[in-house]
Amino acid sequence: MCGIVGYIGKRDVAPLLLEGLQRLEYRGYDSAGVVITGKSGELRTVKAKGRVRELESRIPKRFAGTTGIAHTRWATHGAPSDLNAHPHLDADEKVAVVHNGIIDNASELRIRLSAEGVVFASETDTEVLAHLIARSAAETLEKKVSEALRSVEGTYGIAVLHQDFPGRIVVARNGSPVVLGIGEKEMFVASDVAALVAHTRQVVTLGDGEMATLKADDFRTYTTEGSQTTATPTTVEWEAESYDMGGHDTYMHKEVFEQAEAVDRVLRGRIDDRFATVHLGGLNLDAREARSVRRIKILGCGTSYHAGQIGAGLIEELARIPADAEPASEFRYRNPVVDPDTLYVAVSQSGETYDVLAAVQELKRKGARVLGVVNVVGSAIAREADGGTYVHAGPEVCVVSTKCFTNTVVAFALLALHLGRVRDLSVTDGKRIIEGLRKLPAQIEEILKTEPEIKQLAKAYADARSMLFIGRVRGYPVAREASLKLKEVSYIHAEAYPASELKHGPLALIDPSMPTVAIVPDDDLLEKNRAALEEIKARSGRILAVAHQEQEKADHTIVVPKNEDELDPILMGIPLQLFAYHTALALGRDIDKPRNLAKSVTVE
């Protein structure tokens, strides 16, 4: 959520900033703004409620400069408006700040500053930073920013310009991503590498409590207390083309259709046929340590939480280790018992999800061992964790997660297989799972070929005001994720229940206007699931089944190829991604940027 872009060098800055903002549009936002240092040293600002194209239409023809910062805002304090859009300036318009995150003590700071005569121009928490920096008596911009930050509580990723200190941008991070881009006699800053890769693939990711000063030909990093830190640039593996639509109408459609290739990528080089296991070198967990694990707790939010639920089932089935998943946003607030024999696994597509990161930091503080399952190399959770594995899904631009969900579940299958073979999983079962994993890319391609039929089904169900999703054991997390996808992208109300819970309440909702999507795999619970369909049909409910064979009691069935029972959930969710997509398309929704949502939730 929110996006920061900054540049200092010799090129005309406004087009670079606008291009960077456009590459960050997927993160979710409601207003945008830009500030540059003009030729006479003055700060020139343009802001607009709405999309980046609205901001671009307001940029004057003469808006020249070579230093600037820009922002896309996702409203927290104050409604979306021109005034509340970033950048925010002090009263004398000498200081400009863009900010991702939330300042928790903003109300107290506003009261204090108002008592000192400050008049606020916006409702935002961010504006207090501009005034605090402007009122600092420190001699350098770096010390002014550091002094201001010592007064605030909360999360931030910020970039600052000051009229009296031209030729530099000062940035800082605490809980919200800040990435420096290293160019040839030019420097970039952004909240996401997506804004940088068109110009440089050499990046430095700031850590919490770290600041940096960018000049055209140099940069340095240091703590908020002023101590110098060591910054070694790394090379981003993704290229600018990875963020293009590639001939698809939306990023969601492109990313759904990238899943076969993405799954092949997460498997590549990891399978060990000789011992019927997999290599996951980044776990930093030797065989003795793996055997000593008595329980596994998986933490994630939203789609990552659902992937964790499937992962917990895989770990219990294959490794026979008690495992469960919990929303990180709940875990971190309930004063949990942290057991030294429990292995904690933090799941996040971006690797920056604030609730997950905060849970990781609390666990580390209490001495727990934490693994990370993330998509973005060098992200905060990847750095904080003791070890882990990357899911190698590639950039995911659409707000709703598809290919990253699938790859995360595959990564959990690899982890479960690894732990199982260290413990009591037989060679025969290890080989069986490996064969199933190898089948996945081709089976995904087979499912994607059914898009025309799924599109027609979506149109048939798009008139529903509410939908029920059900599944049993392995199918329940699939139902939860499919329910989430539908409501995220189509705005149709949807909820998921275990199929076994139907008669304990949800059956009261069933009538001809309330369709049910049922996950019905060919496993040892097939007849139990069919009994649930009977219950729904007896009450005149419409049924869309996702199954390995046609279901007699269903009005419609999406048939998917059969894999090993443990791996079936990976495939059964994919047609429902397409179902959500085409339902949203039929309803005319903004598919890549659903209302009220953001790609990477870096605030509470």
C-alpha positions in Angstrom: 0.0 0.0 0.0 1.2 3.5 -0.8 4.2 4.1 -3.0 7.4 6.2 -2.8 9.6 7.2 -5.8 12.6 9.5 -5.7 15.4 10.5 -8.1 18.5 12.7 -8.0 20.8 13.0 -11.0 21.0 14.9 -14.3 17.8 13.8 -16.0 14.5 15.6 -16.1 12.9 14.3 -13.0 9.2 14.7 -13.5 8.8 12.0 -16.2 10.9 9.6 -14.2 8.8 10.1 -11.1 5.5 9.7 -13.0 6.8 6.5 -14.6 7.8 5.1 -11.2 4.4 5.9 -9.8 2.7 4.2 -12.6 4.7 1.0 -11.9 3.6 1.2 -8.3 -0.1 1.7 -9.1 -0.8 -2.0 -8.3 -0.1 -1.4 -4.6 -3.4 0.4 -4.1 -3.9 4.1 -3.7 -6.4 6.9 -3.9 -4.3 10.0 -4.6 -0.9 11.0 -5.9 1.6 13.8 -5.7 5.1 15.0 -6.8 7.5 17.6 -5.5 10.7 18.7 -7.3 13.5 21.1 -6.6 13.1 23.9 -9.2 16.0 25.6 -11.0 16.0 28.4 -8.5 16.1 25.9 -5.6 12.4 26.3 -4.6 10.2 23.3 -4.0 7.4 22.9 -6.6 4.5 20.6 -5.8 1.6 19.1 -7.7 -1.0 16.8 -6.1 -4.3 15.2 -7.2 -7.0 12.9 -5.8 -7.4 9.9 -8.0 -5.1 8.1 -10.4 -1.6 8.9 -11.5 -3.0 10.0 -14.9 -5.0 12.8 -13.1 -1.7 13.9 -11.5 0.1 13.8 -14.9 -2.6 16.0 -16.4 -1.9 18.7 -13.8 1.8 18.9 -14.3 2.7 22.3 -15.8 4.6 22.3 -19.1 7.5 24.1 -17.4 8.2 21.8 -14.5 11.9 21.2 -14.9 14.3 19.9 -12.2 16.7 17.0 -11.6 15.8 16.2 -8.0 12.3 15.1 -6.7 10.2 12.7 -4.7 6.7 11.4 -5.4 4.0 9.4 -3.8 0.8 7.4 -4.2 -1.3 7.5 -1.0 -3.7 4.9 0.5 -5.8 6.9 2.9 -5.4 6.2 6.7 -5.7 9.7 8.3 -8.1 11.9 6.4 -10.3 11.1 3.4 -8.8 11.0 -0.2 -8.4 14.6 -1.4 -5.9 17.0 -3.0 -5.0 18.4 0.4 -4.4 15.1 2.0 -2.3 13.8 -0.8 1.4 13.6 -0.4 4.0 15.3 -0.4 3.3 17.3 2.7 5.2 20.6 3.3 5.8 22.8 6.3 4.3 26.3 6.6 7.2 28.0 4.8 7.2 25.3 2.0 10.9 24.6 2.6 10.5 20.9 3.7 8.7 18.3 1.7 8.0 14.7 3.0 6.5 11.6 1.5 5.6 8.9 3.9 4.4 5.3 4.0 3.2 3.9 7.3 1.3 5.3 10.3 2.4 7.7 13.0 0.7 6.3 16.1 1.1 9.5 18.2 0.2 11.9 15.4 -2.8 13.3 17.5 -0.5 14.2 20.4 2.1 15.8 18.1 -0.6 17.8 16.3 -1.9 19.2 19.6 1.7 20.1 20.7 2.5 21.7 17.4 -0.8 23.6 17.2 -0.1 25.0 20.7 3.2 26.3 19.3 1.4 28.1 16.6 1.6 25.6 13.7 -1.4 25.7 11.3 -2.1 22.4 9.6 -3.1 22.2 6.0 -4.3 18.6 6.0 -5.8 15.9 8.2 -2.9 13.5 7.8 -0.4 12.1 10.3 2.4 12.7 7.8 2.2 16.5 8.0 3.5 16.5 11.5 6.8 15.2 10.2 7.3 18.1 7.8 6.7 20.6 10.7 8.9 18.7 13.1 11.8 18.7 10.5 11.3 22.4 9.7 11.3 23.4 13.4 14.5 21.5 14.2 17.5 23.7 15.1 20.0 21.0 14.0 22.6 22.0 11.5 22.2 19.3 8.9 19.2 17.8 7.1 20.2 14.4 8.3 20.2 15.6 12.0 16.9 17.4 11.5 15.2 14.3 10.1 16.7 12.1 12.9 15.6 14.5 15.6 12.1 14.6 14.2 11.9 10.8 14.0 12.9 10.5 17.6 9.6 12.2 18.4 7.3 9.8 16.5 6.0 6.4 17.3 4.8 4.1 14.6 5.9 2.9 11.2 7.5 4.8 8.4 9.3 4.8 5.2 10.0 8.4 4.3 11.8 10.6 1.7 12.6 14.2 2.5 13.6 17.3 0.5 14.7 20.6 2.0 15.1 23.9 0.1 18.1 24.9 2.3 19.9 21.6 1.6 19.7 21.1 -2.2 21.4 18.3 -4.0 20.3 15.6 -1.6 17.4 13.3 -0.6 17.3 11.9 3.0 15.3 8.7 3.5 14.5 6.6 6.5 12.8 3.3 7.3 11.0 1.8 10.3 8.6 -1.0 9.4 7.9 0.2 5.9 10.1 -0.7 2.9 12.7 1.7 1.5 14.9 0.6 -1.4 17.8 2.6 -2.9 18.6 2.2 -6.6 22.3 2.7 -7.6 22.8 4.2 -11.0 25.6 5.8 -13.0 25.9 9.3 -11.5 22.3 9.1 -10.5 20.4 7.6 -7.5 16.9 6.4 -7.1 14.7 5.5 -4.1 11.4 3.6 -4.0 9.2 1.6 -1.7 9.3 -1.3 -4.2 11.9 -2.5 -6.7 9.2 -2.4 -9.4 9.8 1.4 -9.7 13.5 0.9 -10.1 14.2 -2.1 -12.4 13.7 -0.1 -15.6 16.7 2.0 -14.7 18.9 -0.1 -12.4 19.1 -3.6 -10.9 21.6 -2.6 -8.3 19.8 -2.0 -5.0 20.3 -1.5 -1.3 17.4 -2.3 1.0 17.4 -0.3 4.2 16.8 -2.0 7.5 14.6 -0.8 10.3 16.1 2.1 12.2 18.3 2.9 9.2 18.6 6.2 7.2 20.4 7.2 4.0 21.5 10.3 2.2 21.3 10.2 -1.6 23.4 12.5 -3.8 23.7 12.2 -7.6 27.1 10.5 -7.4 27.1 8.9 -4.0 25.0 7.6 -1.1 25.7 6.6 2.5 23.7 4.8 5.1 23.6 5.2 8.9 21.4 4.6 11.9 18.9 7.2 13.2 21.5 7.8 15.9 24.1 8.7 13.3 26.3 5.6 13.3 27.5 4.6 9.9 26.2 1.3 8.5 27.6 -1.0 5.8 25.5 -1.1 2.6 26.4 -3.7 -0.1 24.3 -3.4 -3.3 22.6 -6.6 -4.5 21.3 -7.4 -8.0 17.6 -7.7 -8.5 16.7 -11.0 -10.3 13.6 -9.6 -11.9 13.7 -7.4 -15.1 11.5 -4.5 -16.1 9.7 -6.8 -18.6 8.5 -8.9 -15.7 6.1 -6.1 -14.8 4.5 -5.7 -18.2 1.2 -7.3 -19.1 2.6 -9.4 -21.8 -0.4 -9.2 -24.1 -3.0 -9.9 -21.4 -5.8 -7.5 -20.6 -5.0 -7.5 -16.9 -2.2 -8.5 -14.6 -4.4 -10.9 -12.8 -5.1 -12.8 -16.0 -1.4 -12.8 -16.9 -0.4 -14.1 -13.5 -3.0 -16.9 -13.5 -1.6 -18.1 -16.8 2.0 -17.9 -15.5 1.4 -20.5 -12.9 2.7 -23.5 -14.8 6.0 -21.8 -15.4 6.1 -20.5 -11.9 5.6 -23.9 -10.3 8.3 -25.4 -12.6 10.6 -22.6 -11.3 10.0 -23.3 -7.6 10.7 -27.0 -8.2 13.7 -26.5 -10.4 17.0 -27.8 -8.9 15.4 -28.8 -5.6 14.4 -32.4 -6.2 16.7 -35.2 -5.0 15.6 -38.4 -6.8 18.4 -40.5 -5.2 17.0 -40.1 -1.7 13.4 -39.3 -2.7 13.6 -35.9 -1.0 14.3 -32.2 -1.8 17.1 -29.8 -1.1 16.1 -26.6 0.7 19.5 -25.2 1.7 18.2 -21.9 2.9 16.4 -23.5 5.9 19.5 -23.5 8.0 18.0 -26.5 9.7 20.1 -29.7 9.9 18.6 -33.2 10.2 19.1 -33.4 14.0 17.4 -30.0 14.5 14.5 -31.0 12.1 13.9 -34.2 14.1 13.8 -32.2 17.3 10.8 -30.1 16.2 7.7 -31.1 18.1 5.2 -28.6 16.6 5.0 -26.2 13.7 3.0 -22.9 13.8 2.5 -21.1 10.5 1.7 -17.3 10.5 0.4 -15.3 7.6 -2.4 -12.9 6.6 -5.1 -13.2 4.0 -4.0 -15.4 1.1 -0.7 -16.3 2.8 -2.7 -17.5 5.8 -4.8 -19.8 3.6 -1.6 -21.1 2.0 -0.3 -21.8 5.5 -3.5 -23.7 6.3 -2.9 -26.0 3.4 0.8 -26.2 4.3 -0.1 -27.2 7.9 -2.1 -30.1 6.5 0.7 -31.2 4.2 3.2 -31.1 7.1 0.9 -33.2 9.3 0.3 -35.7 6.6 3.8 -36.1 5.3 6.0 -35.3 8.3 3.6 -36.3 11.1 4.4 -33.2 13.0 1.5 -31.4 14.7 1.0 -28.2 12.7 -1.5 -25.4 12.4 -1.9 -22.0 10.9 -3.0 -18.7 12.5 -3.5 -15.2 11.2 -0.4 -13.3 12.2 -2.5 -10.2 13.0 -4.2 -12.2 15.8 -1.2 -14.1 17.0 0.9 -11.0 17.8 -1.9 -9.6 20.0 -2.9 -12.6 22.2 0.3 -13.0 24.3 0.9 -16.5 22.9 3.0 -19.2 24.7 6.2 -19.4 22.7 7.5 -23.0 23.0 11.2 -23.7 22.3 10.3 -27.0 20.6 8.0 -25.2 18.2 9.2 -24.1 14.7 7.5 -21.0 13.5 7.0 -20.3 9.8 6.2 -16.7 8.6 4.5 -16.5 5.2 4.3 -13.3 3.1 4.3 -12.7 -0.6 6.0 -9.3 -0.3 8.1 -10.2 2.7 7.1 -6.9 4.2 3.6 -7.5 5.5 3.6 -5.6 8.8 1.6 -7.9 11.0 3.7 -10.9 9.9 6.9 -8.9 10.4 5.9 -7.7 13.8 5.0 -11.3 14.8 8.5 -12.5 13.6 10.2 -9.7 15.6 8.2 -10.7 18.8 9.0 -14.4 18.3 12.7 -13.6 17.8 12.7 -11.5 21.0 11.4 -14.5 22.9 14.0 -16.8 21.5 11.9 -18.7 19.0 13.3 -20.2 15.8 11.5 -18.7 12.7 11.6 -19.7 9.1 10.4 -17.4 6.3 8.4 -18.4 3.2 8.5 -15.3 1.0 8.6 -14.3 -2.6 10.8 -11.2 -2.5 14.6 -11.8 -2.1 16.1 -9.5 0.6 12.8 -8.5 2.1 12.4 -7.7 5.7 11.0 -11.0 6.8 13.7 -12.8 4.8 16.3 -10.9 6.6 14.8 -11.3 10.1 14.1 -15.0 9.9 16.7 -17.7 10.9 16.3 -19.3 7.5 13.6 -20.2 5.0 12.8 -20.7 1.3 11.9 -18.4 -1.5 8.8 -19.3 -3.6 10.2 -17.9 -6.9 6.8 -16.9 -8.2 8.2 -13.8 -9.9 6.7 -10.3 -9.6 3.0 -10.3 -8.8 1.4 -7.0 -9.7 -2.3 -7.6 -9.4 -3.6 -6.8 -5.8 -5.2 -10.3 -5.5 -2.6 -13.0 -5.2 -2.8 -16.0 -7.6 0.5 -17.4 -8.7 2.2 -16.6 -5.4 -0.5 -18.5 -3.5 0.0 -21.5 -5.7 3.8 -21.4 -5.4 3.6 -20.9 -1.7 1.6 -24.0 -1.3 4.1 -25.9 -3.5 6.9 -24.6 -1.3 5.1 -26.0 1.7 4.8 -29.3 -0.1 8.6 -29.3 -0.5 9.1 -28.4 3.1 6.7 -31.1 4.3 8.5 -33.7 2.0 11.9 -32.6 3.4 10.8 -32.9 7.0 9.0 -36.1 6.3 12.0 -37.8 4.8 14.2 -36.7 7.7 11.7 -38.4 10.0 9.5 -41.3 9.0 8.2 -40.8 5.5 9.1 -43.9 3.4 11.2 -43.8 0.2 8.1 -45.1 -1.7 5.9 -42.2 -0.4 8.7 -39.7 -1.1 8.9 -40.9 -4.7 5.1 -40.8 -5.0 5.0 -37.1 -3.9 7.9 -36.2 -6.2 6.1 -37.7 -9.1 3.0 -35.7 -8.2 5.0 -32.5 -7.9 6.5 -33.1 -11.4 3.0 -33.5 -12.9 1.8 -30.1 -11.6 2.9 -27.8 -14.4 1.3 -29.9 -17.1 -1.9 -30.3 -15.1 -2.1 -26.6 -14.5 -1.8 -26.0 -18.2 -4.7 -28.5 -18.7 -6.9 -26.6 -16.3 -6.1 -23.3 -17.9 -7.4 -24.6 -21.2 -10.8 -24.8 -19.7 -11.1 -21.0 -19.4 -13.9 -20.7 -22.0 -16.1 -23.0 -20.0 -15.3 -21.3 -16.7 -16.0 -17.9 -18.3 -19.5 -19.1 -19.2 -20.1 -20.4 -15.7 -19.0 -17.2 -14.2 -21.5 -15.3 -16.3 -24.2 -17.7 -15.1 -23.4 -17.1 -11.4 -22.5 -13.3 -11.6 -26.1 -12.3 -10.6 -25.7 -13.9 -7.1 -25.6 -11.5 -4.2 -23.9 -14.0 -2.0 -22.2 -17.3 -2.4 -21.2 -20.1 0.0 -18.0 -22.1 -0.4 -17.5 -25.5 1.3 -14.8 -28.1 1.5 -13.8 -30.8 3.9 -10.3 -31.3 5.5 -7.9 -30.7 2.5 -10.7 -28.9 0.6 -11.6 -26.4 3.4 -8.6 -24.0 2.9 -9.2 -24.2 -0.8 -12.8 -23.1 -0.2 -11.6 -20.2 2.1 -9.1 -18.9 -0.5 -11.6 -19.2 -3.3 -14.2 -17.3 -1.2 -11.6 -14.6 -0.6 -10.7 -14.3 -4.2 -14.4 -13.9 -5.3 -15.1 -11.1 -2.8 -11.8 -9.3 -3.3 -12.2 -9.0 -7.0 -15.9 -9.1 -7.7 -17.3 -7.6 -4.5 -19.9 -10.4 -4.2 -20.3 -11.4 -0.6 -18.9 -14.9 -0.1 -18.0 -17.0 2.9 -16.5 -20.4 3.4 -17.4 -23.2 5.8 -16.2 -26.8 6.4 -18.7 -29.0 4.6 -19.1 -30.9 7.9 -20.5 -27.7 9.5 -23.4 -27.2 7.1 -26.0 -28.8 9.3 -24.7 -26.8 12.3 -25.9 -23.4 11.0 -25.1 -22.4 7.4 -27.8 -24.7 6.0 -30.3 -22.1 7.1 -28.9 -19.8 4.3 -29.5 -22.3 1.5 -32.2 -21.4 -1.1 -32.3 -21.0 -4.9 -30.7 -17.5 -4.7 -27.7 -18.7 -2.7 -25.3 -20.7 -4.8 -22.8 -23.1 -3.2 -19.3 -23.8 -4.6 -18.2 -27.2 -3.3 -14.7 -28.7 -3.4 -15.2 -32.4 -4.0 -11.9 -34.3 -4.5 -11.7 -38.0 -5.2 -10.3 -39.0 -1.8 -11.4 -41.0 1.2 -14.0 -38.3 2.0 -15.7 -38.4 -1.4 -19.0 -39.9 -0.1 -19.1 -37.5 2.8 -18.8 -34.6 0.4 -21.5 -36.0 -1.8 -23.8 -36.2 1.2 -23.3 -32.5 1.7 -24.3 -31.9 -1.9 -27.5 -34.0 -1.2 -28.3 -31.7 1.7 -28.0 -28.6 -0.4 -29.9 -30.0 -3.3 -32.8 -31.1 -1.1 -33.2 -27.4 -0.2 -33.2 -26.2 -3.8 -29.7 -24.8 -3.7 -27.6 -24.3 -6.8 -24.3 -26.1 -6.8 -21.0 -25.5 -8.7 -18.7 -28.4 -7.9 -14.9 -28.5 -8.4 -14.1 -32.2 -8.6 -12.2 -34.9 -10.4 -15.3 -36.2 -12.0 -18.8 -35.0 -12.8 -21.0 -34.7 -9.8 -24.6 -35.9 -10.3 -26.1 -33.6 -7.7 -24.2 -30.5 -8.9 -25.8 -28.1 -11.4 -22.3 -27.6 -12.9 -19.0 -29.3 -12.4 -15.5 -28.0 -13.2 -13.4 -31.2 -13.6 -9.7 -30.9 -12.7 -7.0 -33.6 -13.2 -6.2 -35.9 -10.4 -2.9 -35.8 -8.6 -1.8 -37.4 -5.3 -4.4 -36.8 -2.6 -2.1 -34.5 -0.6 -1.3 -32.3 -3.6 -4.9 -32.0 -5.0 -5.6 -28.7 -3.2 -2.9 -27.0 -5.3 -4.8 -27.8 -8.5 -8.4 -27.4 -7.2 -8.0 -23.7 -6.4 -6.8 -22.7 -9.9 -10.1 -22.9 -11.7 -11.7 -20.8 -9.0 -9.2 -18.1 -9.6 -10.4 -17.9 -13.1 -14.0 -18.1 -11.9 -13.4 -15.1 -9.7 -11.7 -13.3 -12.5 -14.5 -13.8 -15.1 -17.2 -13.0 -12.5 -15.5 -9.7 -11.8 -15.1 -9.1 -15.6 -18.8 -9.7 -16.2 -19.6 -7.2 -13.5 -17.2 -4.6 -14.9 -14.9 -4.4 -11.8 -11.4 -2.9 -11.7 -9.8 -6.3 -11.5 -6.1 -5.3 -10.9 -7.0 -2.7 -8.3 -10.0 -3.7 -6.2 -11.5 -1.0 -4.1 -10.2 -0.4 -0.6 -7.4 -2.9 -1.0 -3.6 -2.7 -1.3 -1.0 -5.2 -2.5 1.4 -5.1 0.3 -0.1 -4.2 3.7 2.7 -2.5 5.5 0.6 -0.8 8.2 -1.7 -2.3 10.9 
